[in-house]
Amino acid sequence: MKALLIDAWRGAHGRSASTFVAVGGLMVAMAACLIVALLALAFAEPDPTIPAPERVVLLDMKGNPPGQPSPWFAASPVSFGTMLKERGVPLDLISRTSADGLDIKIEGRMQAALLLIADADLVPLFGMTPLQGDLQKTLTQRDSIAITVDLMRKLWGDISPAQAMGRRIDARGGLYTVTAVIPNFDPRTPLGRANPMVGNAWAMVGFESKANPMDEQSLAAIFAINGHVFARLRPESSVEQIAGWMREAFMASPLYAQLPADWRTGREAAYFRGLTLAQLPFEGALNEQRWRLLGAVAAASLLLLLMAAFNCMNLQTANLLHRQRETALRRSLGADGRRLVQLWGVEALISLLLAALGALLIAWWTTPAIATWAGLPAELEVADPLPLRVVLGLALAVLALLALILTLPAAMALRQKPAPALHGRTASEGPWGRRVRQALLTIQLSGVALLLSLAGVLTQQQQYLLGLDRGFETHNRLWLGVMADPENVPSMDAFTAALDRHPAIKTWAFSNARPAADTRGPNELHVSASQHQQVLRVTTVSPGFFATYGMTLLAGTPRLSTGETHVVIDEKAARLLGFPDPQSAIGEVLRGGGGFLQQGTDLRRIVAVVRSVKLESGRDPALPQAFLLSDKPQWDVTVHGADTVTLRQTLDDLWKTYGPKLLYQIESVDDQLASVYDQEQRLATMVTALSLLSVGVAMLGAYALIADTVRRRRTELVLRRLHGADDGAILRQLSLEFVWPLLVGLVIGLPLAAWLGERYLAGFVDRVGIERGVLLPMALAAVATLVSIAIATLRHVRHALALQPIEALK
Amino acid sequence: MIELSQLTKRYRTGEVETTALDRIDLQIESGEYVAITGPSGCGKSTLLGLLGLLDAPTSGSYRLQGEELVGRSSRELAAIRRGRISFVFQSFNLVDEMTVRDNVQLALRYGELSEKAQRQRVSEVLERLALSHRADHHPSQLSGGQQQRVAIARAIASRPALLLADEPTGNLDSAHGLEVMRLLRELNDEGTTLVMVTHSAEHAALASRSVRLLDGRVLVDTYADAS
């Protein structure tokens, strides 16, 4: 065995160039697959601190009002926790949770935190173990509060949990005693997401706590998604039964009869289901998008791996044919087919193991950064240590690749008779072998064309989305957001006066939503005097909002009034509400302000109409918009100036000088808009990176093929020269080796790319045109594939052109 | 037909200059059968390369059918070579991936003949060399003698005025060697000018003229007895 290993190592080392090509390509492709696998595991893994997550369920609901079906929320009204408990369904430790913000006063400043309101049963259900104190008891008391280590450190610095016990927290107009300190939540917790401004600074109270903002009506609501309900399945119950139990509880509720009759007559007003925590990472719009992205990247990575494996197969075929004399000699010395395959297998295995080792190192080193970039929490250890499952998967992949890259070349090499080779006559691989190798190159080139085209489609669509006319401007605008109770935003008079005075600020406005980033918002039914009914998306803004965002006024003036509510609508809303033109809407009164999709009694006078505005993402249709005018401070402030650098500095200085002592964040509105398409941008970047890697791998393949072609056809090319072939004729001969693989590769890759690209674009309401979005990327991909082949073959083509006829005499 | 005057070829490898041919004067008439002999390294193959326009002399003059060829571009030389000069090699230089037919047709690929005429010509020469039944075989399926016959077929397919043979029997056993020599004799009898490099005194004796080289110079230039 030792001799075999030494022999194989010498062989691999002796062919260092081809070993390098094989190992390099495989290593990159394996690393891409490993990174995808590590990300997939990190996405799929439920919170490991929760015991038996496959038996812990989350109640889920989706509303189904006529014409307004909602998606699954992976959440539900918290009332279902109470109702199911009362109905005695076979679930244990039914626990409600709801999340909110919490402003804590400490030493004259405000410290923002996240507040989790939870039932005490959540503690045994989630296996929560406090570092100090009694968490379960804390959640049953009105004045007690539990805090995470992060919040403890934010409030009091580097103290121990024992030192935090008994300290008082001043929030929401009351004092709360810290009676438990808990570890930070695992990044995968289903209880809530960390906030970029607050991090993992969580406080926990019970539903009986004074800090719980939910009133009786909210706690009993059956059609408001206001929290989560978790429970443990009893051994005899299954997750599928939950839908039925929820439906029965929903329909038995006295509030069910208060739903509009047309919601519930002869139809389901809502749908229900249970999800285990193991299923949760695969549910919800964000997760679906995330898995779609990962699926696409995984497919591209596997294609890359296949291309690299084909390269190895090609090189292995060339190597074994090149070594016919050595093989014949080994046979003459008594080596049978099994021993030869053993030798070649160990040689190939050395390359594969080197590639696998390199891939593991690359994955271990780069995955944390890629995971953070892909949206996973930075504190999640995705690759340290590398999960055993991933390492075992890699080992299996190595064995599968070994079989793939060895079988065909070994079969071809063993078919050769040893005697002629020993006499110095080596056989060629024959037309069949050449065709197989061309077929492998064809598949590689189709992969390149496919990935390059898709990268082009994704990039074009991304550019289209970012450049789309949404009816408002984003350049040279900055947003300042504060962490504050939306109902109780402190006075900002000094700050707004400073904004008015400062020359760097052209205009500014309050709003309760960020037009570039908040793609969803509250919808309310509005009824015009002519009894036209229309659901409008409602945003509360100050009058300067329209100038600040560069919206085009079509009629009227956005102005406030005492005594009545003024509203600005967009052109689309005006049309749908039955106004023949924008001007005719001015002065008209709308009735709105009802509950979810129900008629209200608030009267709102239309004072202006702006050109249609799209606040929704490119995946959703534009809703008609209503902007309620208010001069009350809101938690979003947008300023418009000449340039963002000066503007940022000015805004920062003014807030620090004149603003209330609240946590704040400044972002450019351009960045906010880009953040809406983060997932799409990540997909485009990953596919582009993989497509460039695939170009590299295919170039290595083409390089190896042309090198072998020129070596193999040297005599023929010299003879052609001898018989009068000029450079063009030689070039044509060499091109023939690549013309069919290239043409067939494009014929396979481009239509597939067009189909996949169209499927991707079909997911958007706003999508780039077919010419720019699909045909142009395909054309560019075809040219890029051709150019990459030309570059890869340039060196050997020049070598072939330099062959002189006199070499026939040598 | 061929007139070499003071033809010299020197090679330089680093600081070392080697004179492969030293001021050769040689005239070969049309229809002659010339054997070039001499020890290894005497310049035989260099002379053959120069005669076949595969290499350029360092100095001197080379006139073919009255036309001065020294100083011509490689493109012009290729055009002159095409159809007028052919080669037979010691190692046959057949292309493994091509059939016998394709190997022979290769000599006509870059000429003026139409595809149909090329195929017609190939069939004729294969017939003549008794290789028709092997037309669709690959070189690896043939014996050494058959392979050299294919090489000769390729060489004569373009009906060259000058046939240059470099050790044509070097890789063959004596029986096959004699067969090849007989073929070359026939071609010469039909009017083809033949220049053959050989180590074999026996095969050289079959030529009408023998030129012996030594250290790049013509040592002996003798004609066979006309009788």
Interface residues (C-beta under 8 A of the other chain):
Chain A: P420 R425 A427 S428 G430 P431 R434 R712 R713 T715 E716 V718 L719 R720 R721 L722 H723 G724 A725 D726 A729 Q804 P805 I806 A808 L809
Chain B: S45 L48 G49 G52 L54 D55 R75 A78 A79 R81 R82 G83 F87 F89 N93 L94 V95 D96 E97 M98 L106 A107 L108 R109 Y110 G111 S140 S158 D166
